Every structure is written in structure tokens, then in C-alpha cells.
């Protein structure tokens, strides 16, 4: 195995994953390989990888957001498909013998819709087993999935179609036959083991101190068609798809960029150092789309209505991030807002810093280069140009915010010295980064998972779990409900093991989802999400950031 990347040699040690690969569905990103060698054993294989979702709930007729696929000869059936059930975010693993006929099909009851978390998926396929339910086993974060909405197991001795050289079609990672159903998110440590049905203990382990499932180095063999994709060589679009198992089962990339800038695909956002992204589950309910693995916002507002999205992390410590001014500068308005204020369905003038926007929020208006609070420009600046970099620095201990452009801080600011801040916000609240727009263009943000355009001020760091202090999980509080099925997100600095809202027991997956950083309301019921004030109490589960590294800010659904 390769040595730990210098930036990951942090307290606590442990096995570190240096890179992930970002799959941008908007750019039809995927990997392909045609296997020519005969498999070690078509009946027995293991798939293991870590994934972090960007865009959620893509609708398709059969399976959406594909992890892996391979079609039969001539592009017809049978087909191997692993991805998400359309519109529900349930994992589906299946082999189709015809359009609506299945050789095997497993669909989880659990829904995987937390964009802040890294998940570890292991599937062991062994059709030689005499008991049907032993022929496919699935684990998430080291825990075996035993509850399925659908469970049709393969017949005895049924060959797997993945990495199968008897079919003329290539194997695909991140798409369905390089033509549709593209995965949007990050993948890391993608293993395929040919000829062995392994358990998660080959690839991960439970940290004895924190109880969190973490990756470990795999030390076994791979079989003839086995491979290991680490995405560690970004020299070219060819090298980024290299197999490092020793088999040289390399993949050809498509829609993947290794050119520095907003399209760059090799990320330092990994299962051992989780980075902030934009949250698909905490945005304006009736407009806007998170794209490009959580680093792009497209409001779809068309100039008439502002829609905004919040970050998956609250701002912690001294943190720094950047926003790229898009081509049309009139409407984009990045900034910060209170974490306890969920975005509304829409707003003709609802933007951070606007008079009718979120209370106490701060926004940079790209149209004039000024910083606004409550509809008033508190600091003026020059109008930016497309491609300019807007810099943000925030000190969560003091509430001070600095804003700059292209390496120069507004208001003669010096974040390192603690002078020239554009405003100071109340410490009575937690704060999140936000992007707001009223156009149909893409707006890109960078929390540090790719190289910053400018060096952060001394003492200020990227928003990742390696840079955030571990604090206890909140176990009680209140929130303002919206009486909608797409309810508010409540930050708790971890996830609740059990949860009561207004004294009513919450069923996770129905009334609310637990996430790595809190919980998201999923019901319009007044019992849980009444319009106005609601109270909650919980027993604490895992912390968002553990006191021990490595840390992946994970949660089971």
C-alpha cells in the first residue's frame, strides 16, 4: 500500500485514504473496462467501496445513480446493475434476464440520502451456496443488511455478469452502459475481488474508542479480473483510472477532469477526512439542484425567484472557503446564514443579506461587489468579473466574517490579525455557508477538497473533519417547523440514536432521517413538524467529528 499523504498524518494515526474520485453526473462521468481474461470464478466475487452522495433521488425507469453495470452480449440481457432504486434512494442490486424479469434482485428498505456522510458498501456474491439467502450478502458500514423491500436471490450456480469476459459489453463504474443513469458523488477505495466471497472485515474495522466503522488496508489476493482503484495518480485522465492491485486491470475514464479548477475530479474528500459540501436535503424546497458531487448550485430561478442551499457542516473554528463568480454576475449571492433557519419554498427577494432574506444572514452580491446585512450594504467593493474568486474567512469563536476577492480582503481586512472584518454575527446561533441565486446557471464552491485558488489566512483551515474539534452531540432543543413533507434540517453535532419530537417517538426513515450531523424532518404531520415551534429530545448516537482520527462523519440510515 502507498504511504499516507502528508496532509492526513494527523493525531490518532490509523489507515488513511488519500483521494476519492468525483463523479459529475452533469458531465456524464464514468469509468469503463472490457475484460478479456476468463474470471477466476464467475460464481464467486466481492465488491467493496466507499461512497458519498451528491445529487439525490434521480428518477429512472429501473435503477438510477448507478455504481456499477455491465450488459450482456450485444448490449442486451442479462444485465448486472448496482445503484439506487428510482426516486427512493434505496440501494438496488440485481441481474435482469429481460426488461421486467430478474435473475436476482435485492432492494434495501433503508434509504441512503445523507449527503454529509461517507458510506461503506460491501457485497459478497456466491451462487455456489446451497441456501438461497446466502448467495448474496450486503453490508453497510460493517453491519449486514437483513431488511429488504425486495429479496429475490440467484439460482444455484448463476454466473455474475460483472467483469465477465463472455459478454462483449464493457463493465461500467458510475453509469449505465456509459449512456445514462450517471452516479453523482464521490467514490473511494473501489475493490473487486474475483473468486472470493469476503466480509467487511477484509476492508474495514470498528474503531475500539469511537465505535465508528473505519477503513483498513486490504491484504488479500484479487483473482484474475480483480482490481483496486485508489484514484491516486492525477497525472492524466488515463492514470487516474489505474488499477493498483498489481493486475493492471485499468479503467478508461470519460467525463473525468484532472485539470485544476472547478472541474477537477481527484478530491481529498475521503472516508478518513470528510469535507463540507452543499446539502441536497437542506435547500429551498421548490427550486434548485445540487450538482457535481455537492460542489455546484443551480437555482433554476430564471431571474424571478431566489433559491438557496446550505452547507452540510456548520462553520467551526477558523474556517476558509471560496466561491467562483459564474458567467452571469447579476444574481449570485453567496454568504452565511443561521443553521437553525431552513430555506423556504421560494422567495422573490429571499437572499442572504437581503431585507426579506433569512434573519441576520450576510450575503455578498456579485452584481455590485458589496456585502449586505438586512438589505443594507455594510461594506462596498468593486463589481467582480466572471471567474473571480470570492474568499470567505469566518471565526466561529468571535462571529467575525471576512470577505475578499482575488486575494484582497474587503474593508482592508486581515483575518490573521483579526482586523477589518465586514461584520460580526451573533454567537447565540450556529452558522452555515450558503449559496443563493436566481438564475439557471451553475455556481461553484470550494471548501478545500480541491486546491484553493488563494492561500487561506494564517490559522484558517478548510472545512473538513481533520480540522474540526470534536464536541458532544446535542440531545434536546427546538426548531421551527414548516408543516411540509420536506421539513427542516436540525443540526445536533452528531446523530440521534433515538428521537422524540413534541413527545412523540420518531420512526427513522418515515418521520425523519438521521444524518451524520443531525436529523431531517420527512413528514408534514403536526405531531413532528407543526408550523411554528417544535421541541425535541434524543439519546446521542455518534458524534459528527470523533475525538479520534481517522474520522468519516458517517451514519447508518
Secondary structure, DSSP 8 states (H G I E B T S, - for coil): -----GGG--TT-------EEEE-GGGT-EEEE---S--S-TTEEEEEEEEEESS-----SSEEEEEEEEE-GGG-SSEEEEEEETTT-EEEEEEEEETTEEEEEEEEEEE---TT--EEEEEEEETT-SSGGGSEEEEETTEE---EEEEE---TT----TT-TTSSS-EEESSBTTTB----EEEEEEEEEET----GGGTEEE-TTT--EEE----S---TT-EEE-----SSTTGGG-B-SSS----EEES-B-SSSTTB-EES-BTTB-B--EEEEEE-TTS-EEEGGGTEEE---TTT--EEEEEEEE--SEEEEEEE--S--SS---EEEETT----S--TT--TTSTTSSTT-EEEETTTTEEEETTEEEE------TT-EEEEEEETTTTEEEEEETTEEGGG-BTTTTB--SEE--TTS-EEEEEEESSSS-EEEESSSS--SS---TT-B-SBGGGS-------EEEEEE-SSSS--EEE-SEEEEEEEETTEE--BTTTEEE-SSEEEE----HHHH-SEEEEEEEEEEEESS-SSSSB------
